[in-house]
Amino acid sequence: MEKYSRRRAGRRKRGSALIEITLLAPWIFFLFVFVIDMGFYNYSLIAVENAARIGAEYTSGATSTVADQAGACTRILAELQMLPNLSGVASCSASPLTVTATSVTGVDGTPATSVTITYTGMQMIPIPGFMMGQLSFQRNVQMRVKS
């Protein structure tokens, strides 16, 4: 009789572990998806920040390139080529990527350049009610003109 009751108690423990895993599995899955999406978002953000810096570095090289949007666009597209929705993009004048390069006066009164990038990305896995829609951010870098 004692052997039979030990066997039933062992089955109950295994059954409760299965129920616990079944209840926790969706939460663990959504946590995993959220971490993957946040990694994608952070990667895109860092890439856009670097691209803005590269564009500003190019336009600040000489007074003749201060407002050269085409040259800045070429360098920015080369920097952002690994982002998923920019594979077929050849210009920087419409969504998902907009680049503007303008001549400005710096905070110290010297000539400067300002490069602004607006990037509209996409989510890898949209989570209904929590993370829907597109990722969109804008970065602006100002640098003093070297000449």
N, C-alpha and C positions, 0 to 999 in steps of 0.2 A: 504494500500500500504506500509506503514511504517513497519508493522509487517512482511510482506513478505520479505523485504530487510534485516531486522535484522536476520531472519531465514537463509537466504543465506549467510550472513557474518559469522554466527556461524558455518555453514557447511564448509566454506572455511578455517577457523581457525583449525578445527578438521582435515581437510584433509592435511593441511600443517604440522601439528604435526606428522601425520602418515608418511608423506614423510621424515621428518627429522629423525625420529626413524629408518626408513628403510635404510637411507643412513649411519647412525651412527652404526647400529647393527653389521655389519661385523668387524668394527674397535674395538668395545668394545669386541667382541668375541675373536679376535686375541690378544688383550691385556690380556684378562683373560687367554688364553692358554699360552701366554708367561710367565705370572706370575707363573702359575702352573709348567711349565718346569724349570724356574729358581729356584723355590723352590726345585724341585727334584734334580737339579744339585748341589745346595748348600748343601742339605742333604747328597748326595753322597760324596761330597768333605770333609765335616766335618767327616763323618764316616771313610773315608780313612785316614785322618790325625790322628784320634784317634786310629785306628788300627795300624798305623805305630808306634805310641808312645807306645802302648801296646806291640808290638813285640820287640821294642828296650828295653823296661823295662825288658822283660823276658830274652833277650839275654845278658843284662848287669848284670844279677844277680850273675854270677860266671864265672870264666875263662873256665869252661867246657862247658858252653852254649853259648859262644860268637858267634860261627858260626852255631848254631843249627837251620837250616832252617825248619826242620820238626816241631819242637816244636813251633817256631814262627808262622809257617803256621797254626797250630792248633788253636792258640790263636787269630790270625788275622781272620780266617774263622768264629770263634765264634762271633767276634765283628761285622763282616760284614754280618751276616746271614739275616739281614732285607733287603738287597739290592736285587732287583728283579731278576737279572740274575745270582745270585750266589747260588740258591737253591739246585742245584744238583752237585755243584763243590766240589770235595774231595781233590784236590791237588792244589798247588800254583805254578805250573811250566808252565802253558800255559794260553792263553787268556780265560777268561776275567780278570784273576788275576794272577800276577807274583810277587813272594816275593823272595828277596835275603837278606841273612844275612851274613855279613863278618866281620872279625876282622881287625880293622884299628888302627892306632896310632892317638890319639886325638890331638887337637891343642896345648895342654900343654905337649905333649910328653908321656902321660900315655896311657896304653892299653884302647881301646874303641871298641865299636861295631857299625856297620852301618846297618840299615834295610831300604831297598828300596821296596816300593810297587808301582806297575803299575796296574792301574785299567782301564778297558775299559767298560764303561756302555752303556746304551741305552737311547734314548729319549722317553718320554711318548708319545708325539704328535709331529711328524716331521712337520715343516712348510716349504713347498717348497720354495726354493730360499733364505731362511733366516737362518733356523736352521736345516740343513740336516746332516746326518751322525751320528757317535757315539761320545759320550763324552769320552774323554780319559785324564787321568792325572796321575802324578807320584809324590810321596812324599818320602822323605828321612829323616831319623832321626838318629842322632849319639848320643850315650851316653857313658859315662865313665864306665868301668868295675868296679864293687864294690869291688872285692876281691883283 
